[in-house]
Amino acid sequence: MPITTLSTTVQADAAGRVDLVIRDLAAVSRSQVRGLVDHGCVSVNGNICRNIGATVKEGDSVSIRFDPAQRYREKKKSWEDRTFSVLYEDDILIVVDKSAGSLTVPTDNKEKNSLVDRVSVYLSHSRGEREAFVVHRLDREVSGLLVFGKRKDVADALIEQFKQRKPERFYIAIVSGVMDRDEGKFHSHLATGNNLDRYITRPSANTEEAITLFRVLKRMQDTTLVELQLETGKRNQIRVQLADVGHPVLGDPRYQTKKAQHPRWVRKRIALHAKSLSFVHPGTGEMVSFESPLPSAMEKFIAFREKAKS
Protein backbone atom coordinates (compact mmCIF):
# COMPACT_ATOMS: atom_id res chain seq x y z
CA MET A 1 0.00 0.00 0.00
CA PRO A 2 1.46 3.41 -0.95
CA ILE A 3 2.43 6.04 1.60
CA THR A 4 -0.38 8.48 2.39
CA THR A 5 0.18 12.19 2.90
CA LEU A 6 -2.38 14.45 4.54
CA SER A 7 -1.89 18.20 4.82
CA THR A 8 -3.76 21.19 6.15
CA THR A 9 -3.26 24.88 6.77
CA VAL A 10 -4.21 25.83 10.29
CA GLN A 11 -7.23 28.12 10.43
CA ALA A 12 -7.80 30.64 13.18
CA ASP A 13 -10.37 28.48 14.97
CA ALA A 14 -8.02 25.47 14.94
CA ALA A 15 -4.91 27.20 16.28
CA GLY A 16 -3.50 25.67 19.45
CA ARG A 17 -2.06 22.24 20.23
CA VAL A 18 -0.74 20.35 17.24
CA ASP A 19 -2.07 17.00 18.51
CA LEU A 20 -5.66 18.24 18.14
CA VAL A 21 -4.97 19.29 14.56
CA ILE A 22 -3.44 15.87 13.80
CA ARG A 23 -6.38 14.04 15.36
CA ASP A 24 -8.91 15.92 13.27
CA LEU A 25 -6.84 15.68 10.08
CA ALA A 26 -6.17 11.94 10.28
CA ALA A 27 -9.33 10.92 12.21
CA VAL A 28 -7.29 8.82 14.67
CA SER A 29 -7.24 8.32 18.45
CA ARG A 30 -5.01 10.29 20.84
CA SER A 31 -2.72 7.27 21.34
CA GLN A 32 -2.33 6.94 17.56
CA VAL A 33 -1.52 10.65 17.36
CA ARG A 34 1.30 10.07 19.88
CA GLY A 35 2.52 7.14 17.80
CA LEU A 36 2.61 9.21 14.62
CA VAL A 37 4.59 11.95 16.37
CA ASP A 38 6.98 9.43 17.98
CA HIS A 39 7.72 7.87 14.57
CA GLY A 40 8.46 11.20 12.86
CA CYS A 41 5.38 11.14 10.64
CA VAL A 42 4.25 14.68 11.49
CA SER A 43 5.73 17.92 10.09
CA VAL A 44 4.96 21.53 10.90
CA ASN A 45 6.05 24.02 8.24
CA GLY A 46 8.31 21.36 6.75
CA ASN A 47 10.07 20.47 10.04
CA ILE A 48 9.59 17.12 11.80
CA CYS A 49 7.47 17.60 14.93
CA ARG A 50 8.75 15.70 18.00
CA ASN A 51 6.55 17.29 20.66
CA ILE A 52 2.91 16.27 20.88
CA GLY A 53 2.22 19.36 22.97
CA ALA A 54 3.68 21.80 20.45
CA THR A 55 1.50 24.75 19.50
CA VAL A 56 0.55 25.85 16.00
CA LYS A 57 -0.84 29.20 14.89
CA GLU A 58 -3.03 30.38 12.07
CA GLY A 59 -1.34 29.89 8.71
CA ASP A 60 1.00 27.06 9.85
CA SER A 61 1.20 24.03 7.54
CA VAL A 62 0.73 20.62 9.22
CA SER A 63 1.47 17.43 7.26
CA ILE A 64 1.20 13.75 8.12
CA ARG A 65 3.07 11.17 6.03
CA PHE A 66 2.34 7.55 6.98
CA ASP A 67 1.64 4.02 5.81
CA PRO A 68 -2.04 3.22 6.46
CA ALA A 69 -1.16 -0.48 6.81
CA GLN A 70 1.29 0.16 9.63
CA ARG A 71 0.26 0.53 13.25
CA TYR A 72 2.28 3.40 14.71
CA ARG A 73 2.55 2.53 18.38
CA GLU A 74 3.59 5.12 20.90
CA LYS A 75 7.23 4.69 21.87
CA LYS A 76 8.11 4.11 25.51
CA LYS A 77 9.27 7.41 26.95
CA SER A 78 12.76 7.62 28.42
CA TRP A 79 12.86 7.58 32.19
CA GLU A 80 15.44 8.67 34.70
CA ASP A 81 15.09 8.04 38.41
CA ARG A 82 17.78 8.17 41.08
CA THR A 83 16.12 5.32 43.02
CA PHE A 84 16.27 2.65 40.30
CA SER A 85 17.00 1.71 36.71
CA VAL A 86 14.97 -0.74 34.62
CA LEU A 87 16.84 -3.92 33.76
CA TYR A 88 13.98 -5.86 32.16
CA GLU A 89 10.30 -5.30 31.51
CA ASP A 90 7.48 -7.16 29.80
CA ASP A 91 3.67 -7.19 29.99
CA ILE A 92 3.45 -8.83 33.45
CA LEU A 93 6.61 -8.02 35.43
CA ILE A 94 9.52 -5.65 35.76
CA VAL A 95 13.05 -6.21 37.11
CA VAL A 96 14.83 -3.15 38.49
CA ASP A 97 18.28 -2.33 39.81
CA LYS A 98 17.69 -0.51 43.10
CA SER A 99 19.98 2.27 44.28
CA ALA A 100 21.22 2.27 47.86
CA GLY A 101 19.37 4.73 50.08
CA SER A 102 15.80 4.03 48.98
CA LEU A 103 13.20 2.09 50.94
CA THR A 104 11.62 -0.76 49.03
CA VAL A 105 8.25 -0.10 50.71
CA PRO A 106 7.14 2.51 53.25
CA THR A 107 7.50 1.70 56.95
CA ASP A 108 4.89 2.49 59.60
CA ASN A 109 6.04 6.09 59.25
CA LYS A 110 4.42 6.09 55.79
CA GLU A 111 7.39 7.56 53.93
CA LYS A 112 6.70 8.94 50.47
CA ASN A 113 8.62 8.07 47.29
CA SER A 114 9.61 4.56 48.34
CA LEU A 115 10.82 2.28 45.53
CA VAL A 116 7.40 0.70 44.99
CA ASP A 117 5.93 4.21 44.65
CA ARG A 118 8.57 5.26 42.13
CA VAL A 119 8.20 2.08 40.05
CA SER A 120 4.42 2.59 40.06
CA VAL A 121 4.94 6.14 38.77
CA TYR A 122 7.22 4.78 36.04
CA LEU A 123 4.61 2.21 34.98
CA SER A 124 1.94 4.92 34.90
CA HIS A 125 3.81 7.73 33.18
CA SER A 126 2.62 6.97 29.64
CA ARG A 127 -0.08 4.34 29.99
CA GLY A 128 -2.51 5.51 32.63
CA GLU A 129 -2.36 4.71 36.31
CA ARG A 130 -0.74 1.34 37.07
CA GLU A 131 0.58 -0.26 40.23
CA ALA A 132 3.75 -2.19 40.97
CA PHE A 133 3.17 -5.18 43.27
CA VAL A 134 5.92 -6.07 45.75
CA VAL A 135 7.45 -9.55 45.63
CA HIS A 136 10.54 -9.23 47.86
CA ARG A 137 12.59 -6.46 49.45
CA LEU A 138 16.06 -5.08 50.00
CA ASP A 139 17.21 -3.10 53.02
CA ARG A 140 17.35 0.68 52.48
CA GLU A 141 21.14 0.96 52.21
CA VAL A 142 21.50 -2.18 50.06
CA SER A 143 21.56 -1.96 46.26
CA GLY A 144 20.71 -4.49 43.58
CA LEU A 145 18.04 -6.54 41.88
CA LEU A 146 14.33 -6.69 42.66
CA VAL A 147 11.37 -8.02 40.69
CA PHE A 148 7.87 -6.50 40.84
CA GLY A 149 4.66 -7.87 39.41
CA LYS A 150 2.50 -5.66 37.21
CA ARG A 151 -0.53 -7.62 38.39
CA LYS A 152 -1.33 -9.00 41.81
CA ASP A 153 -1.69 -12.59 40.55
CA VAL A 154 1.77 -12.38 38.96
CA ALA A 155 3.28 -11.04 42.19
CA ASP A 156 1.51 -13.79 44.16
CA ALA A 157 2.95 -16.46 41.85
CA LEU A 158 6.45 -15.05 42.34
CA ILE A 159 5.97 -14.78 46.11
CA GLU A 160 5.06 -18.47 46.16
CA GLN A 161 8.33 -19.26 44.36
CA PHE A 162 10.24 -17.37 47.03
CA LYS A 163 8.39 -19.24 49.76
CA GLN A 164 9.45 -22.51 48.14
CA ARG A 165 13.06 -21.22 47.85
CA LYS A 166 13.09 -21.64 44.07
CA PRO A 167 14.63 -18.32 42.98
CA GLU A 168 18.41 -18.06 43.05
CA ARG A 169 19.71 -14.92 44.74
CA PHE A 170 23.39 -14.02 44.96
CA TYR A 171 24.85 -11.07 46.85
CA ILE A 172 28.30 -9.54 47.08
CA ALA A 173 29.56 -8.06 50.35
CA ILE A 174 32.73 -6.43 51.61
CA VAL A 175 33.12 -7.40 55.24
CA SER A 176 35.38 -6.33 58.07
CA GLY A 177 38.40 -8.51 58.76
CA VAL A 178 39.91 -11.43 56.89
CA MET A 179 37.66 -14.50 56.87
CA ASP A 180 39.55 -17.76 57.39
CA ARG A 181 37.04 -20.20 55.88
CA ASP A 182 36.87 -20.38 52.09
CA GLU A 183 33.20 -21.34 52.03
CA GLY A 184 30.42 -22.62 54.24
CA LYS A 185 26.85 -22.23 55.41
CA PHE A 186 25.19 -20.00 57.99
CA HIS A 187 22.17 -21.76 59.47
CA SER A 188 20.49 -19.86 62.27
CA HIS A 189 17.20 -18.69 63.73
CA LEU A 190 16.40 -14.97 63.87
CA ALA A 191 14.26 -13.06 66.33
CA THR A 192 13.32 -9.37 66.48
CA GLY A 193 14.15 -7.13 69.45
CA ASN A 194 12.11 -4.24 70.79
CA ASN A 195 14.20 -1.81 68.72
CA LEU A 196 13.44 -3.91 65.59
CA ASP A 197 17.05 -5.12 65.36
CA ARG A 198 17.39 -8.81 64.52
CA TYR A 199 19.43 -11.29 66.55
CA ILE A 200 20.29 -14.97 66.49
CA THR A 201 18.77 -17.18 69.15
CA ARG A 202 17.45 -20.68 69.78
CA PRO A 203 14.62 -21.98 67.58
CA SER A 204 11.12 -21.23 68.84
CA ALA A 205 7.66 -20.37 67.59
CA ASN A 206 8.77 -16.73 67.43
CA THR A 207 11.93 -17.21 65.36
CA GLU A 208 12.58 -17.51 61.63
CA GLU A 209 14.97 -19.97 60.05
CA ALA A 210 17.71 -18.27 58.03
CA ILE A 211 20.10 -20.11 55.70
CA THR A 212 22.90 -18.48 53.70
CA LEU A 213 25.72 -20.10 51.71
CA PHE A 214 28.96 -18.11 51.48
CA ARG A 215 32.15 -18.23 49.44
CA VAL A 216 35.23 -16.04 49.81
CA LEU A 217 36.11 -14.34 46.52
CA LYS A 218 39.06 -12.24 47.65
CA ARG A 219 41.00 -11.60 50.84
CA MET A 220 42.38 -8.10 51.11
CA GLN A 221 44.53 -6.30 53.66
CA ASP A 222 41.91 -6.02 56.40
CA THR A 223 38.67 -6.88 54.60
CA THR A 224 37.15 -9.74 52.62
CA LEU A 225 35.06 -9.85 49.46
CA VAL A 226 32.34 -12.48 49.90
CA GLU A 227 29.69 -13.99 47.66
CA LEU A 228 26.51 -15.03 49.45
CA GLN A 229 23.62 -17.15 48.20
CA LEU A 230 20.29 -16.93 49.96
CA GLU A 231 18.32 -20.07 50.60
CA THR A 232 15.90 -18.07 52.74
CA GLY A 233 15.23 -14.34 52.58
CA LYS A 234 14.61 -13.02 56.07
CA ARG A 235 14.97 -9.37 57.01
CA ASN A 236 18.62 -8.40 57.70
CA GLN A 237 19.59 -12.08 57.31
CA ILE A 238 22.99 -11.62 55.69
CA ARG A 239 23.94 -8.67 57.89
CA VAL A 240 23.10 -10.45 61.15
CA GLN A 241 24.83 -13.69 60.22
CA LEU A 242 28.04 -12.01 59.08
CA ALA A 243 28.12 -9.83 62.20
CA ASP A 244 27.57 -12.91 64.36
CA VAL A 245 30.80 -14.49 63.08
CA GLY A 246 32.74 -11.27 63.65
CA HIS A 247 32.76 -10.01 60.06
CA PRO A 248 30.06 -7.31 59.76
CA VAL A 249 29.34 -5.69 56.41
CA LEU A 250 31.29 -2.45 56.02
CA GLY A 251 29.24 0.58 56.92
CA ASP A 252 26.51 -1.37 58.72
CA PRO A 253 24.87 1.02 61.20
CA ARG A 254 23.01 -1.70 63.14
CA TYR A 255 25.15 -4.79 63.62
CA GLN A 256 28.62 -4.60 65.20
CA THR A 257 28.63 -0.93 64.21
CA LYS A 258 32.09 -0.11 65.57
CA LYS A 259 33.76 -3.06 63.87
CA ALA A 260 31.88 -2.30 60.63
CA GLN A 261 33.60 1.08 60.39
CA HIS A 262 36.54 1.45 58.04
CA PRO A 263 38.58 4.60 57.25
CA ARG A 264 38.28 3.97 53.51
CA TRP A 265 34.52 3.34 53.61
CA VAL A 266 33.03 6.79 54.12
CA ARG A 267 29.71 6.36 52.35
CA LYS A 268 26.34 6.15 54.06
CA ARG A 269 25.37 2.98 52.21
CA ILE A 270 26.56 -0.43 53.35
CA ALA A 271 28.85 -2.61 51.23
CA LEU A 272 26.21 -5.15 50.24
CA HIS A 273 24.79 -5.63 46.73
CA ALA A 274 22.18 -8.02 45.29
CA LYS A 275 24.09 -8.96 42.16
CA SER A 276 22.04 -11.72 40.50
CA LEU A 277 18.49 -13.01 40.46
CA SER A 278 16.98 -16.04 38.72
CA PHE A 279 13.38 -17.27 38.81
CA VAL A 280 10.77 -19.06 36.73
CA HIS A 281 8.88 -16.56 34.61
CA PRO A 282 5.19 -16.85 35.59
CA GLY A 283 4.09 -16.20 32.02
CA THR A 284 6.42 -18.45 30.02
CA GLY A 285 7.42 -21.08 32.59
CA GLU A 286 11.07 -20.58 31.62
CA MET A 287 13.95 -19.79 33.97
CA VAL A 288 15.14 -16.19 33.53
CA SER A 289 18.33 -14.73 35.00
CA PHE A 290 19.51 -11.16 35.57
CA GLU A 291 22.85 -9.64 36.61
CA SER A 292 23.72 -6.27 38.12
CA PRO A 293 27.27 -4.88 38.04
CA LEU A 294 29.02 -4.09 41.28
CA PRO A 295 28.40 -0.46 42.35
CA SER A 296 31.30 1.92 41.73
CA ALA A 297 31.71 2.59 45.47
CA MET A 298 32.47 -1.09 46.07
CA GLU A 299 34.64 -1.42 42.97
CA LYS A 300 36.77 1.56 43.98
CA PHE A 301 37.22 0.24 47.52
CA ILE A 302 38.31 -3.18 46.25
CA ALA A 303 40.76 -1.65 43.76
CA PHE A 304 42.33 0.53 46.46
CA ARG A 305 42.66 -2.32 48.99
CA GLU A 306 44.21 -4.64 46.36
CA LYS A 307 46.75 -1.93 45.55
CA ALA A 308 47.46 -1.41 49.27
CA LYS A 309 47.97 -5.14 49.79
CA SER A 310 50.45 -5.40 46.92
ROMARVEX-863803 format. One record per residue (C-alpha): residue in three letters; z, y, x. Coordinates in steps of 0.1 Angstrom, whole numbers, padded with zeros to 4 digits, always signed. Layout:
N
AlaZYX ...
//
This chain:
310
Met+0000+0000+0000 Pro-0010+0034+0015 Ile+0016+0060+0024 Thr+0024+0085-0004 Thr+0029+0122+0002 Leu+0045+0145-0024 Ser+0048+0182-0019 Thr+0062+0212-0038 Thr+0068+0249-0033 Val+0103+0258-0042 Gln+0104+0281-0072 Ala+0132+0306-0078 Asp+0150+0285-0104 Ala+0149+0255-0080 Ala+0163+0272-0049 Gly+0195+0257-0035 Arg+0202+0222-0021 Val+0172+0203-0007 Asp+0185+0170-0021 Leu+0181+0182-0057 Val+0146+0193-0050 Ile+0138+0159-0034 Arg+0154+0140-0064 Asp+0133+0159-0089 Leu+0101+0157-0068 Ala+0103+0119-0062 Ala+0122+0109-0093 Val+0147+0088-0073 Ser+0185+0083-0072 Arg+0208+0103-0050 Ser+0213+0073-0027 Gln+0176+0069-0023 Val+0174+0107-0015 Arg+0199+0101+0013 Gly+0178+0071+0025 Leu+0146+0092+0026 Val+0164+0119+0046 Asp+0180+0094+0070 His+0146+0079+0077 Gly+0129+0112+0085 Cys+0106+0111+0054 Val+0115+0147+0042 Ser+0101+0179+0057 Val+0109+0215+0050 Asn+0082+0240+0060 Gly+0067+0214+0083 Asn+0100+0205+0101 Ile+0118+0171+0096 Cys+0149+0176+0075 Arg+0180+0157+0088 Asn+0207+0173+0066 Ile+0209+0163+0029 Gly+0230+0194+0022 Ala+0205+0218+0037 Thr+0195+0248+0015 Val+0160+0258+0005 Lys+0149+0292-0008 Glu+0121+0304-0030 Gly+0087+0299-0013 Asp+0098+0271+0010 Ser+0075+0240+0012 Val+0092+0206+0007 Ser+0073+0174+0015 Ile+0081+0137+0012 Arg+0060+0112+0031 Phe+0070+0076+0023 Asp+0058+0040+0016 Pro+0065+0032-0020 Ala+0068-0005-0012 Gln+0096+0002+0013 Arg+0133+0005+0003 Tyr+0147+0034+0023 Arg+0184+0025+0025 Glu+0209+0051+0036 Lys+0219+0047+0072 Lys+0255+0041+0081 Lys+0270+0074+0093 Ser+0284+0076+0128 Trp+0322+0076+0129 Glu+0347+0087+0154 Asp+0384+0080+0151 Arg+0411+0082+0178 Thr+0430+0053+0161 Phe+0403+0027+0163 Ser+0367+0017+0170 Val+0346-0007+0150 Leu+0338-0039+0168 Tyr+0322-0059+0140 Glu+0315-0053+0103 Asp+0298-0072+0075 Asp+0300-0072+0037 Ile+0334-0088+0035 Leu+0354-0080+0066 Ile+0358-0057+0095 Val+0371-0062+0131 Val+0385-0031+0148 Asp+0398-0023+0183 Lys+0431-0005+0177 Ser+0443+0023+0200 Ala+0479+0023+0212 Gly+0501+0047+0194 Ser+0490+0040+0158 Leu+0509+0021+0132 Thr+0490-0008+0116 Val+0507-0001+0083 Pro+0533+0025+0071 Thr+0569+0017+0075 Asp+0596+0025+0049 Asn+0593+0061+0060 Lys+0558+0061+0044 Glu+0539+0076+0074 Lys+0505+0089+0067 Asn+0473+0081+0086 Ser+0483+0046+0096 Leu+0455+0023+0108 Val+0450+0007+0074 Asp+0447+0042+0059 Arg+0421+0053+0086 Val+0401+0021+0082 Ser+0401+0026+0044 Val+0388+0061+0049 Tyr+0360+0048+0072 Leu+0350+0022+0046 Ser+0349+0049+0019 His+0332+0077+0038 Ser+0296+0070+0026 Arg+0300+0043-0001 Gly+0326+0055-0025 Glu+0363+0047-0024 Arg+0371+0013-0007 Glu+0402-0003+0006 Ala+0410-0022+0038 Phe+0433-0052+0032 Val+0457-0061+0059 Val+0456-0096+0074 His+0479-0092+0105 Arg+0495-0065+0126 Leu+0500-0051+0161 Asp+0530-0031+0172 Arg+0525+0007+0173 Glu+0522+0010+0211 Val+0501-0022+0215 Ser+0463-0020+0216 Gly+0436-0045+0207 Leu+0419-0065+0180 Leu+0427-0067+0143 Val+0407-0080+0114 Phe+0408-0065+0079 Gly+0394-0079+0047 Lys+0372-0057+0025 Arg+0384-0076-0005 Lys+0418-0090-0013 Asp+0405-0126-0017 Val+0390-0124+0018 Ala+0422-0110+0033 Asp+0442-0138+0015 Ala+0419-0165+0029 Leu+0423-0150+0065 Ile+0461-0148+0060 Glu+0462-0185+0051 Gln+0444-0193+0083 Phe+0470-0174+0102 Lys+0498-0192+0084 Gln+0481-0225+0094 Arg+0479-0212+0131 Lys+0441-0216+0131 Pro+0430-0183+0146 Glu+0431-0181+0184 Arg+0447-0149+0197 Phe+0450-0140+0234 Tyr+0469-0111+0248 Ile+0471-0095+0283 Ala+0503-0081+0296 Ile+0516-0064+0327 Val+0552-0074+0331 Ser+0581-0063+0354 Gly+0588-0085+0384 Val+0569-0114+0399 Met+0569-0145+0377 Asp+0574-0178+0395 Arg+0559-0202+0370 Asp+0521-0204+0369 Glu+0520-0213+0332 Gly+0542-0226+0304 Lys+0554-0222+0268 Phe+0580-0200+0252 His+0595-0218+0222 Ser+0623-0199+0205 His+0637-0187+0172 Leu+0639-0150+0164 Ala+0663-0131+0143 Thr+0665-0094+0133 Gly+0695-0071+0141 Asn+0708-0042+0121 Asn+0687-0018+0142 Leu+0656-0039+0134 Asp+0654-0051+0170 Arg+0645-0088+0174 Tyr+0665-0113+0194 Ile+0665-0150+0203 Thr+0692-0172+0188 Arg+0698-0207+0174 Pro+0676-0220+0146 Ser+0688-0212+0111 Ala+0676-0204+0077 Asn+0674-0167+0088 Thr+0654-0172+0119 Glu+0616-0175+0126 Glu+0600-0200+0150 Ala+0580-0183+0177 Ile+0557-0201+0201 Thr+0537-0185+0229 Leu+0517-0201+0257 Phe+0515-0181+0290 Arg+0494-0182+0321 Val+0498-0160+0352 Leu+0465-0143+0361 Lys+0476-0122+0391 Arg+0508-0116+0410 Met+0511-0081+0424 Gln+0537-0063+0445 Asp+0564-0060+0419 Thr+0546-0069+0387 Thr+0526-0097+0371 Leu+0495-0099+0351 Val+0499-0125+0323 Glu+0477-0140+0297 Leu+0494-0150+0265 Gln+0482-0172+0236 Leu+0500-0169+0203 Glu+0506-0201+0183 Thr+0527-0181+0159 Gly+0526-0143+0152 Lys+0561-0130+0146 Arg+0570-0094+0150 Asn+0577-0084+0186 Gln+0573-0121+0196 Ile+0557-0116+0230 Arg+0579-0087+0239 Val+0611-0104+0231 Gln+0602-0137+0248 Leu+0591-0120+0280 Ala+0622-0098+0281 Asp+0644-0129+0276 Val+0631-0145+0308 Gly+0636-0113+0327 His+0601-0100+0328 Pro+0598-0073+0301 Val+0564-0057+0293 Leu+0560-0025+0313 Gly+0569+0006+0292 Asp+0587-0014+0265 Pro+0612+0010+0249 Arg+0631-0017+0230 Tyr+0636-0048+0252 Gln+0652-0046+0286 Thr+0642-0009+0286 Lys+0656-0001+0321 Lys+0639-0031+0338 Ala+0606-0023+0319 Gln+0604+0011+0336 His+0580+0015+0365 Pro+0573+0046+0386 Arg+0535+0040+0383 Trp+0536+0033+0345 Val+0541+0068+0330 Arg+0523+0064+0297 Lys+0541+0061+0263 Arg+0522+0030+0254 Ile+0533-0004+0266 Ala+0512-0026+0288 Leu+0502-0052+0262 His+0467-0056+0248 Ala+0453-0080+0222 Lys+0422-0090+0241 Ser+0405-0117+0220 Leu+0405-0130+0185 Ser+0387-0160+0170 Phe+0388-0173+0134 Val+0367-0191+0108 His+0346-0166+0089 Pro+0356-0168+0052 Gly+0320-0162+0041 Thr+0300-0185+0064 Gly+0326-0211+0074 Glu+0316-0206+0111 Met+0340-0198+0139 Val+0335-0162+0151 Ser+0350-0147+0183 Phe+0356-0112+0195 Glu+0366-0096+0228 Ser+0381-0063+0237 Pro+0380-0049+0273 Leu+0413-0041+0290 Pro+0424-0005+0284 Ser+0417+0019+0313 Ala+0455+0026+0317 Met+0461-0011+0325 Glu+0430-0014+0346 Lys+0440+0016+0368 Phe+0475+0002+0372 Ile+0462-0032+0383 Ala+0438-0017+0408 Phe+0465+0005+0423 Arg+0490-0023+0427 Glu+0464-0046+0442 Lys+0456-0019+0467 Ala+0493-0014+0475 Lys+0498-0051+0480 Ser+0469-0054+0504 
//
